[in-house]
Amino acid sequence: MLDIEEFHELVMKRRSIRGYDKSRDVPDDLIGKILECARWAPSGGNGQPWEFIVIRDEKTRNRIADLFLKQQEHKKEMEMAVRGDAKMTGAGFRHAPVHLIVLGDPRVKETYPVRTMLDKADSHFYTGLANATLLIHLAAASLGLASQYVSDVSSPYMETMLKVLLGIPDPLRIYHLIPIGYASAPVLPRPRRELEEIVHYERYDMKKYRDERAFEKFVLTLSRRGSYGKKSWVEDDLQS
Ligand SMILES: Cc1cc2nc3c(=O)[nH]c(=O)nc-3n(C[C@H](O)[C@H](O)[C@H](O)COP(=O)(O)O)c2cc1C
C-alpha cells in the first residue's frame, strides 16, 4: 500500500512530457497494467464512459501527428489574431511507441438520475473520462514512463479525421490522446500556486481573493500561457 509520502512522490513524478525516446519501446504488459488501473476510475452513475484504443503502428502514429500539426495551423492563426503571439507545442509525441486514445460513450448518461441528466450530464460524462485519464498518467509515472495530454484530438477537425482513420463508430466521442513512452530528457515541475493561497478555513478568506490585476499576473507568469517565456519550463514543449 502506498503511504502519503510515496503517493506525493508519484504525483510529483508525473509530468506532461512532450519529447519521447524513439529507441525505447513499452511492453504490452505495462500498457495492460496501466489500463487495468484506468478502468477502476470513479464515474457518475458508475456509467464507466471510457474505452481505449492502443495504437503502436508507426504509420498510424505519424498520420495522427500530421493531423495534429495541420489543426495547429488554425489554432496558431487564432492565437496570433487575438493575442499577437503564438508558441505552439510540436508533435514530438509521434515518437512515443504507444498512442492511447481515450474514447467516451455519451450513452452512459442514461445511468444518471433524471435531474442529473438535465443539469449535469455533460459535466459528469467528462469528469468520468478525466478520472480515467488521470489514473493512466499516474500509472504510467509509477512505471517510470512518460505521458502527455493531447486534448486537440477532440477538436472538430481531428475528431472527424481520426474517427474515419480508426473506424470509431458513432456515437462514441474522442476525448484525449495519451502518448506513452520514455522521456527523451528530464522535465522540471511546472509551477503551482502555493498551498496557503488556495486553501480557506471555515469561510472564504477575502484576503486571498485575486483581484483583476493579481489574476492577470497569474495568467502571465504561472500559467502555461505565461510560462512560455521561461525557457527552463518549456524547452521540451516546443519540440516537434
Ligand atoms: C484538460 C487538459 C488538457 C490538456 N491539453 C494539453 C494538450 O493538448 N497538449 C499538451 O501538450 N498538454 C496538455 N495539457 C497538459 C497541461 O499543459 C499540463 O498539465 C500543465 O501545463 C501542467 O504541467 P504538468 O502536467 O507537467 O504538471 C492538458 C492538461 C489537461 C488537464
The ligand as an SDF file (V2000), in Angstrom:
LIG
                    3D

 31 33  0  0  0  0  0  0  0  0999 V2000
   -7.7410   19.0480  -19.7350 C   0  0  0  0  0  0  0  0  0  0  0  0
   -6.2740   19.1650  -20.0880 C   0  0  0  0  0  0  0  0  0  0  0  0
   -5.9120   19.4040  -21.4030 C   0  0  0  0  0  0  0  0  0  0  0  0
   -4.5660   19.4880  -21.7510 C   0  0  0  0  0  0  0  0  0  0  0  0
   -4.2280   19.6020  -23.0710 N   0  0  0  0  0  0  0  0  0  0  0  0
   -2.9350   19.5270  -23.4310 C   0  0  0  0  0  0  0  0  0  0  0  0
   -2.5680   19.4460  -24.8020 C   0  0  0  0  0  0  0  0  0  0  0  0
   -3.4150   19.4220  -25.6990 O   0  0  0  0  0  0  0  0  0  0  0  0
   -1.2570   19.3840  -25.1180 N   0  0  0  0  0  0  0  0  0  0  0  0
   -0.2990   19.3540  -24.1590 C   0  0  0  0  0  0  0  0  0  0  0  0
    0.8830   19.2700  -24.5050 O   0  0  0  0  0  0  0  0  0  0  0  0
   -0.6020   19.4390  -22.8350 N   0  0  0  0  0  0  0  0  0  0  0  0
   -1.9040   19.4980  -22.4550 C   0  0  0  0  0  0  0  0  0  0  0  0
   -2.2410   19.5040  -21.1250 N   0  0  0  0  0  0  0  0  0  0  0  0
   -1.1700   19.4650  -20.1140 C   0  0  0  0  0  0  0  0  0  0  0  0
   -1.0310   20.7750  -19.3430 C   0  0  0  0  0  0  0  0  0  0  0  0
   -0.4630   21.7560  -20.1660 O   0  0  0  0  0  0  0  0  0  0  0  0
   -0.1500   20.4770  -18.1150 C   0  0  0  0  0  0  0  0  0  0  0  0
   -0.8100   19.5560  -17.2980 O   0  0  0  0  0  0  0  0  0  0  0  0
    0.1810   21.7350  -17.3170 C   0  0  0  0  0  0  0  0  0  0  0  0
    0.9100   22.6480  -18.0890 O   0  0  0  0  0  0  0  0  0  0  0  0
    0.9980   21.3890  -16.0620 C   0  0  0  0  0  0  0  0  0  0  0  0
    2.1520   20.6790  -16.3850 O   0  0  0  0  0  0  0  0  0  0  0  0
    2.4160   19.2120  -15.7880 P   0  0  0  0  0  0  0  0  0  0  0  0
    1.3570   18.2940  -16.3480 O   0  0  0  0  0  0  0  0  0  0  0  0
    3.7920   18.8080  -16.2600 O   0  0  0  0  0  0  0  0  0  0  0  0
    2.3360   19.3070  -14.3010 O   0  0  0  0  0  0  0  0  0  0  0  0
   -3.5730   19.3920  -20.7520 C   0  0  0  0  0  0  0  0  0  0  0  0
   -3.9490   19.1420  -19.4350 C   0  0  0  0  0  0  0  0  0  0  0  0
   -5.2700   18.9990  -19.1090 C   0  0  0  0  0  0  0  0  0  0  0  0
   -5.6540   18.6380  -17.6820 C   0  0  0  0  0  0  0  0  0  0  0  0
  1  2  1  0
  2  3  1  0
  2 30  2  0
  3  4  2  0
  4  5  1  0
  4 28  1  0
  5  6  2  0
  6  7  1  0
  6 13  1  0
  7  8  2  0
  7  9  1  0
  9 10  1  0
 10 11  2  0
 10 12  1  0
 12 13  2  0
 13 14  1  0
 14 15  1  0
 14 28  1  0
 15 16  1  0
 16 17  1  0
 16 18  1  0
 18 19  1  0
 18 20  1  0
 20 21  1  0
 20 22  1  0
 22 23  1  0
 23 24  1  0
 24 25  2  0
 24 26  1  0
 24 27  1  0
 28 29  2  0
 29 30  1  0
 30 31  1  0
M  END
$$$$
